[in-house]
Amino acid sequence: MKTKQVMISSAILLMTISVELSLAQSKLQSQSFDSLNHKLEFFVSDLVEKDSLVKNCVLSVLKDDSSYFWSGAAGIASYENQRPMTKETPIFIASITKLYTATVIMKLFENGIISLDDPISKYLSKEIYQGIHIYKGKDYSNKITIKQLLSHTSGIADYYAEKSKNEKSLFELFLEQPEQSWTVDETIERARKDLEPNFPPGTDASYSDTNFQLLGKLIEIVTGKPLHEVYDDFIFSPLCLKHTWLTGYSESKLTISNTPADVFYNNKIINNIRSNGSYWADGGIISTAEECIIFLKALNEGKIVSRSTLKLMHNWHPIQNIGPFQYGYGTMYFELPPSQKIPSLWGHSGSTGSFLYYSEGWNMYIAGTINLVNAESKPFRLMISVMQTIQSKLEKQQIKLKLPPPAK
C-alpha cells in the first residue's frame, strides 16, 4: 500500500513539474532579452521576486564542452546583516552530501580497503550497529551490508523523517527546540530505539538518512581519521575546493562575508537547525554552486574514482519516499515524461531546495539552491527550465553557423 501511494505521488509530482515547465516557457516567450545570460538572470530573479517563500537563490550551469558557463544569484543571503546573495555565497547542500560520502566509500572500495558486500559488523563496533535492525522479532543488524546502506535497501528506519512513538519526526522536534544540539550517535540511537525498520535487508528500498550516518562512522573507523579530514583528503584538497567544508568543523574560518546563506522553512530562518550537530555524512556539507559542479564534473570524468566504479554507483532501482527518483549508490536518477523532450539527469537533491545534476544527453551540469525546505517542485522547475533554455539557444546558434551563405 505504501509503495502504491509513493507511485501515485510521484506521478502527480511529474505532472506538476510538466505543467509548471509549460507555464514557465510561455512566460519566458512573452519577455524580451538581449542575451542568454539575461534570460537566466530573469529565471533566478523572477523566482525570488514573485514567490514570497523564496528569499534567495543561486544557480550555476556548465556545458561540458565549455561552450557555455553561467552563475548568478538573487535575493538576500543574510537577513541579519542584509548581505545580498551572490554566486560566491556558501550554501547548505543538505543531502547532496550523500553523493560525496558515497564517493569516499567507492574510493575505499576501489583501493581494496573494503568490499561492498561486506557486512557493516565487520567494521563497526557492536555499540554502533547492535539492535539497529530488528524486524518482526528477527535481528538483521549484523547482516546488513555496505552496499545496502549505499543503496537505501537496508530497511533501517530514517532517523530524520520518520515519526517516532510520539508521532513526531526529528525535523519537527528540531523546529520545536531549535537551540538544542544533537550528536550523530543520538541520531543513530533514535533509529535504533524509537523507530521500526521498514523491511528485511535487501527486499525493498526506502530512503533513510541513518544509512549514511553509519557509512560516515565506517569511513572514520576504516581510515582512522575524522570524516571531515577524509573529505578533505579524498575530495576537497585534490579538487582545490576552497569554499567547501563539513558544517561544524571549519567554524573558525567563518566571517560575515562567507557565512552560509539563510535557509527557510516557510518564513522562518532555520540556520541554527542546519548546524545543530545532527547533519553529518548524510547532509552536513557546505559549499558553493560552482564548487559543486567542479566536484560532479571530476566524478563524472573519472578523476576521483574510475569510470567503471562510477558505473557501479549508477545501479538504479525504484525507491520509496523520494518522489519520482530512482537511486543507485548515493546517486539519484531523474527522468521526465518523453513529451518534455528532456534527457535524463543524475546527481542528487537536498531538502533545502538544493540540487546538483548532470545531463549526459545535453552534456550539461547544473547546481544551486532556493534555500527552502518545503520547496516541493520549485527547484526542478527552475533547473529544467534553465537547461531547456540553454540547450535551445545553443542548438539554434549551431544551426545558424551551418547555414549556407546567402546567394548573391
C-alpha positions as CSV (number, residue, x, y, z in Angstrom):
1,M,0.0,0.0,0.0
2,K,2.8,2.4,0.9
3,T,4.6,1.7,-2.4
4,K,1.4,2.3,-4.3
5,Q,0.9,5.7,-2.6
6,V,4.5,6.6,-3.4
7,M,3.9,5.8,-7.1
8,I,0.8,7.9,-7.2
9,S,2.5,10.9,-5.5
10,S,5.4,10.5,-7.9
11,A,3.1,10.6,-10.9
12,I,1.4,13.7,-9.5
13,L,4.8,15.4,-9.0
14,L,5.8,14.6,-12.5
15,M,2.6,16.0,-13.9
16,T,3.0,19.2,-11.8
17,I,6.6,19.7,-13.0
18,S,5.5,19.2,-16.6
19,V,2.6,21.8,-16.3
20,E,4.8,24.3,-14.5
21,L,7.5,23.9,-17.2
22,S,5.0,24.7,-19.9
23,L,3.8,27.8,-18.0
24,A,7.4,28.9,-17.4
25,Q,8.2,28.6,-21.1
26,S,5.1,30.6,-22.1
27,K,6.1,33.3,-19.6
28,L,9.7,33.3,-21.0
29,Q,8.5,33.7,-24.6
30,S,6.5,36.8,-23.6
31,Q,9.7,38.5,-22.4
32,S,12.4,40.3,-24.4
33,F,16.0,39.6,-23.7
34,D,19.3,40.9,-25.0
35,S,21.2,37.7,-24.3
36,L,21.1,34.2,-22.9
37,N,22.7,35.5,-19.7
38,H,19.8,37.9,-19.3
39,K,17.3,35.1,-19.7
40,L,18.9,33.1,-16.9
41,E,19.1,36.2,-14.7
42,F,15.4,36.6,-15.3
43,F,14.7,33.0,-14.1
44,V,16.6,33.5,-10.9
45,S,15.4,37.0,-10.0
46,D,11.8,36.3,-11.1
47,L,11.6,33.3,-8.8
48,V,12.8,35.4,-5.8
49,E,10.6,38.4,-6.7
50,K,7.4,36.5,-7.4
51,D,7.5,33.7,-4.8
52,S,7.1,35.0,-1.3
53,L,8.6,31.9,0.2
54,V,11.8,32.0,-1.8
55,K,14.1,34.6,-0.2
56,N,17.3,33.8,-2.1
57,C,18.6,31.7,-4.9
58,V,21.8,30.8,-6.6
59,L,22.4,28.8,-9.8
60,S,25.4,27.7,-11.8
61,V,25.4,25.8,-15.1
62,L,28.1,24.5,-17.4
63,K,28.2,22.9,-20.8
64,D,30.9,20.3,-20.6
65,D,32.4,21.3,-23.9
66,S,32.9,24.7,-22.4
67,S,30.6,26.4,-24.9
68,Y,28.7,28.0,-22.1
69,F,29.1,28.7,-18.4
70,W,27.0,30.9,-16.2
71,S,26.5,31.6,-12.5
72,G,24.0,34.0,-10.9
73,A,22.1,34.8,-7.7
74,A,19.3,36.9,-6.4
75,G,17.8,37.8,-3.0
76,I,19.2,38.4,0.5
77,A,21.7,35.8,1.8
78,S,21.6,37.1,5.4
79,Y,18.6,39.0,6.8
80,E,20.6,39.7,10.0
81,N,23.1,42.0,8.1
82,Q,21.2,42.4,4.8
83,R,24.0,40.7,2.9
84,P,23.0,40.1,-0.7
85,M,23.1,36.7,-2.2
86,T,26.0,36.2,-4.7
87,K,27.3,33.3,-6.7
88,E,30.1,33.0,-4.1
89,T,27.8,32.7,-1.1
90,P,28.2,29.3,0.6
91,I,25.1,27.2,0.8
92,F,23.9,24.2,2.9
93,I,23.8,21.5,0.2
94,A,21.9,19.1,2.5
95,S,21.6,15.6,1.2
96,I,23.8,16.3,-1.8
97,T,26.4,15.4,0.9
98,K,25.4,11.7,0.4
99,L,27.0,11.8,-3.1
100,Y,30.3,13.0,-1.5
101,T,30.0,10.3,1.2
102,A,29.3,7.6,-1.4
103,T,32.2,8.7,-3.5
104,V,34.5,8.3,-0.5
105,I,33.1,4.8,0.1
106,M,33.6,3.9,-3.5
107,K,37.2,5.2,-3.4
108,L,37.9,2.9,-0.4
109,F,36.3,0.0,-2.4
110,E,38.4,0.8,-5.4
111,N,41.5,0.8,-3.3
112,G,40.7,-2.7,-2.0
113,I,40.2,-1.5,1.6
114,I,36.5,-2.6,1.8
115,S,34.1,-4.7,-0.2
116,L,30.6,-3.5,-0.9
117,D,29.3,-6.9,0.1
118,D,31.0,-6.8,3.5
119,P,28.6,-6.7,6.5
120,I,28.9,-3.5,8.4
121,S,29.5,-5.6,11.5
122,K,33.0,-6.3,10.1
123,Y,34.0,-2.7,10.7
124,L,31.6,-1.1,13.2
125,S,31.6,-1.8,16.9
126,K,28.7,-3.6,18.4
127,E,27.7,-0.4,20.2
128,I,27.0,1.2,16.9
129,Y,25.2,-1.5,14.9
130,Q,23.7,-3.8,17.5
131,G,19.9,-3.7,17.5
132,I,19.7,-1.2,14.6
133,H,17.5,-3.6,12.6
134,I,15.1,-5.9,14.5
135,Y,12.2,-6.6,12.1
136,K,9.2,-8.6,13.3
137,G,11.3,-10.1,16.1
138,K,14.3,-11.1,13.9
139,D,17.6,-9.3,14.3
140,Y,19.2,-8.5,11.0
141,S,21.7,-6.0,12.4
142,N,24.9,-8.0,11.8
143,K,23.8,-9.0,8.3
144,I,23.4,-5.5,6.7
145,T,26.0,-4.8,4.0
146,I,27.8,-1.7,2.9
147,K,26.0,-1.9,-0.4
148,Q,22.6,-1.9,1.3
149,L,23.5,1.3,3.2
150,L,24.6,3.0,0.0
151,S,21.5,1.9,-2.0
152,H,19.0,2.5,0.8
153,T,18.0,-1.2,0.7
154,S,19.0,-1.9,4.3
155,G,15.5,-1.3,5.7
156,I,16.9,0.7,8.6
157,A,14.5,3.5,9.7
158,D,15.1,7.1,8.8
159,Y,16.1,8.9,12.0
160,Y,15.2,12.3,10.4
161,A,11.9,12.0,8.5
162,E,10.1,9.1,10.1
163,K,7.8,9.6,13.1
164,S,8.5,8.0,16.4
165,K,6.0,6.8,19.1
166,N,5.3,10.5,20.0
167,E,4.1,11.0,16.4
168,K,6.8,13.5,15.5
169,S,9.7,13.4,13.1
170,L,13.1,14.6,14.3
171,F,12.8,17.6,12.0
172,E,9.6,18.5,13.8
173,L,11.4,18.3,17.1
174,F,14.2,20.5,15.6
175,L,11.6,23.2,14.9
176,E,10.2,23.0,18.4
177,Q,13.6,23.1,20.0
178,P,15.9,25.0,17.6
179,E,18.6,25.6,20.1
180,Q,19.1,22.0,21.1
181,S,22.2,20.3,19.8
182,W,22.3,16.7,18.7
183,T,25.2,14.2,18.2
184,V,25.5,11.7,15.3
185,D,25.3,8.9,17.9
186,E,22.0,10.3,19.1
187,T,20.5,10.2,15.6
188,I,21.6,6.6,15.2
189,E,20.2,5.8,18.7
190,R,16.9,7.3,17.7
191,A,16.6,4.9,14.7
192,R,17.5,2.0,17.0
193,K,15.2,2.7,19.9
194,D,12.4,5.0,18.8
195,L,11.7,3.7,15.2
196,E,10.8,0.5,13.5
197,P,12.7,-0.9,10.5
198,N,10.8,-0.9,7.2
199,F,11.6,-4.3,5.7
200,P,14.2,-7.1,5.8
201,P,17.5,-6.0,4.3
202,G,17.7,-6.3,0.5
203,T,14.0,-6.9,0.0
204,D,12.9,-3.3,-0.9
205,A,14.3,0.3,-1.0
206,S,13.4,3.2,1.3
207,Y,15.4,6.4,1.7
208,S,17.0,6.6,5.1
209,D,19.5,9.2,6.4
210,T,20.6,6.7,9.1
211,N,22.2,4.6,6.4
212,F,24.7,7.4,5.6
213,Q,25.4,8.2,9.3
214,L,26.5,4.6,9.6
215,L,28.6,5.0,6.4
216,G,30.3,8.0,8.0
217,K,31.1,6.0,11.1
218,L,32.5,3.2,8.9
219,I,34.7,5.7,7.0
220,E,36.2,7.0,10.2
221,I,36.9,3.6,11.5
222,V,38.5,2.3,8.3
223,T,40.6,5.4,7.7
224,G,41.4,6.2,11.3
225,K,40.6,9.8,10.6
226,P,37.6,12.2,11.3
227,L,35.2,12.4,8.5
228,H,35.9,16.0,7.6
229,E,39.6,15.2,7.2
230,V,38.7,12.3,4.9
231,Y,36.6,14.5,2.7
232,D,39.5,16.9,2.5
233,D,42.0,14.2,1.6
234,F,39.8,12.5,-1.0
235,I,37.8,15.4,-2.5
236,F,38.2,18.9,-1.2
237,S,42.0,19.3,-1.4
238,P,42.6,17.4,-4.7
239,L,39.9,19.5,-6.4
240,C,41.1,22.7,-4.8
241,L,37.6,23.3,-3.3
242,K,38.4,26.3,-1.1
243,H,34.8,27.1,-0.1
244,T,33.6,23.6,0.8
245,W,33.6,22.1,4.3
246,L,31.7,19.9,6.7
247,T,29.5,22.1,9.0
248,G,30.8,22.3,12.5
249,Y,34.4,21.7,11.5
250,S,35.6,25.0,9.9
251,E,33.7,27.5,12.1
252,S,36.9,29.3,12.9
253,K,37.2,30.3,9.3
254,L,33.8,31.9,9.1
255,T,33.4,35.6,8.6
256,I,30.3,37.7,7.8
257,S,31.1,37.5,4.1
258,N,31.3,33.7,3.9
259,T,28.6,32.6,6.3
260,P,26.2,30.2,4.6
261,A,23.0,31.8,3.2
262,D,19.9,31.7,5.3
263,V,17.7,28.6,4.9
264,F,14.0,28.9,5.4
265,Y,11.1,26.7,6.5
266,N,8.0,28.7,5.4
267,N,9.1,32.1,6.5
268,K,11.3,31.0,9.4
269,I,15.1,31.0,9.3
270,I,16.4,27.7,10.4
271,N,20.2,28.1,10.0
272,N,20.8,27.1,13.6
273,I,19.0,23.8,13.0
274,R,21.3,23.0,10.0
275,S,24.2,23.5,12.3
276,N,22.9,21.6,15.4
277,G,25.3,18.6,15.1
278,S,23.0,16.1,13.6
279,Y,23.7,16.8,9.9
280,W,26.9,14.9,9.1
281,A,27.7,12.2,6.5
282,D,24.0,12.4,5.4
283,G,23.7,16.1,4.9
284,G,26.3,18.3,6.5
285,I,28.4,19.7,3.7
286,I,28.5,23.5,3.0
287,S,29.8,24.5,-0.5
288,T,29.0,26.9,-3.4
289,A,27.1,26.1,-6.5
290,E,30.2,26.4,-8.7
291,E,32.3,24.1,-6.4
292,C,29.5,21.6,-6.5
293,I,29.9,21.5,-10.3
294,I,33.6,21.1,-10.0
295,F,33.1,18.1,-7.8
296,L,30.4,16.4,-10.1
297,K,32.4,17.1,-13.2
298,A,35.5,15.5,-11.7
299,L,33.4,12.5,-10.5
300,N,31.8,12.1,-13.9
301,E,35.2,12.3,-15.7
302,G,36.8,9.5,-13.6
303,K,39.1,11.9,-11.7
304,I,38.1,10.8,-8.2
305,V,37.0,7.2,-8.9
306,S,37.3,5.3,-12.2
307,R,34.5,5.3,-14.7
308,S,33.9,1.6,-14.0
309,T,33.4,2.4,-10.3
310,L,31.1,5.3,-11.2
311,K,29.1,2.9,-13.3
312,L,28.5,0.7,-10.2
313,M,27.1,3.8,-8.5
314,H,24.6,4.1,-11.2
315,N,22.9,0.8,-10.4
316,W,19.4,2.5,-10.5
317,H,16.4,1.0,-8.7
318,P,13.0,2.3,-7.6
319,I,12.9,3.7,-4.1
320,Q,10.1,4.6,-1.7
321,N,9.5,8.1,-0.2
322,I,11.6,10.3,-2.5
323,G,9.2,11.1,-5.3
324,P,9.9,10.3,-9.0
325,F,13.5,9.3,-8.5
326,Q,15.4,6.1,-8.8
327,Y,18.5,5.5,-6.6
328,G,21.9,4.0,-7.1
329,Y,24.8,4.1,-4.6
330,G,24.5,7.6,-3.2
331,T,23.2,8.9,-6.6
332,M,19.7,9.9,-7.8
333,Y,18.3,9.4,-11.3
334,F,15.5,11.6,-12.6
335,E,13.6,11.4,-15.8
336,L,10.6,13.4,-17.0
337,P,8.0,12.1,-19.4
338,P,9.1,11.8,-23.1
339,S,6.8,14.6,-24.1
340,Q,9.1,17.1,-22.3
341,K,12.0,16.1,-24.6
342,I,14.5,16.4,-21.7
343,P,17.3,13.9,-21.3
344,S,17.6,12.0,-18.0
345,L,19.6,13.5,-15.2
346,W,21.7,12.0,-12.4
347,G,23.2,13.6,-9.3
348,H,21.5,14.4,-6.0
349,S,19.0,16.7,-4.4
350,G,18.8,18.1,-0.9
351,S,16.0,19.0,1.5
352,T,17.0,22.7,1.5
353,G,15.9,23.0,-2.1
354,S,19.4,22.3,-3.3
355,F,20.3,20.4,-6.5
356,L,23.3,19.1,-8.3
357,Y,22.8,17.2,-11.6
358,Y,24.4,16.2,-14.9
359,S,22.6,15.5,-18.2
360,E,24.6,13.2,-20.4
361,G,22.2,13.8,-23.3
362,W,22.9,17.6,-23.2
363,N,26.4,17.3,-21.7
364,M,25.4,19.9,-19.1
365,Y,25.9,20.3,-15.3
366,I,23.7,22.4,-13.1
367,A,23.8,23.2,-9.4
368,G,22.1,25.6,-7.0
369,T,19.5,26.0,-4.3
370,I,16.5,28.0,-3.4
371,N,17.2,27.5,0.4
372,L,13.6,26.5,1.2
373,V,12.9,23.2,3.0
374,N,9.3,22.9,1.8
375,A,10.3,23.6,-1.8
376,E,8.3,20.9,-3.5
377,S,8.8,21.0,-7.3
378,K,10.3,24.6,-7.4
379,P,13.9,23.6,-7.7
380,F,13.2,21.2,-10.6
381,R,11.1,23.8,-12.4
382,L,13.9,26.3,-12.2
383,M,16.6,23.7,-13.0
384,I,14.9,22.2,-16.0
385,S,13.7,25.5,-17.5
386,V,17.2,26.8,-17.4
387,M,18.6,23.7,-19.0
388,Q,15.9,23.8,-21.7
389,T,16.6,27.4,-22.5
390,I,20.4,27.0,-22.8
391,Q,20.1,23.9,-24.9
392,S,17.6,25.5,-27.3
393,K,19.7,28.7,-27.6
394,L,22.9,26.8,-28.3
395,E,21.2,24.5,-30.8
396,K,19.8,27.5,-32.7
397,Q,23.3,29.0,-32.8
398,Q,24.8,25.8,-34.2
399,I,22.1,25.6,-36.9
400,K,22.8,29.2,-37.8
401,L,26.5,28.5,-38.1
402,K,25.8,25.7,-40.5
403,L,23.5,27.7,-42.8
404,P,25.0,28.3,-46.3
405,P,25.9,31.9,-47.2
406,P,23.1,33.9,-48.8
407,A,23.1,33.8,-52.6
408,K,24.5,36.9,-54.4
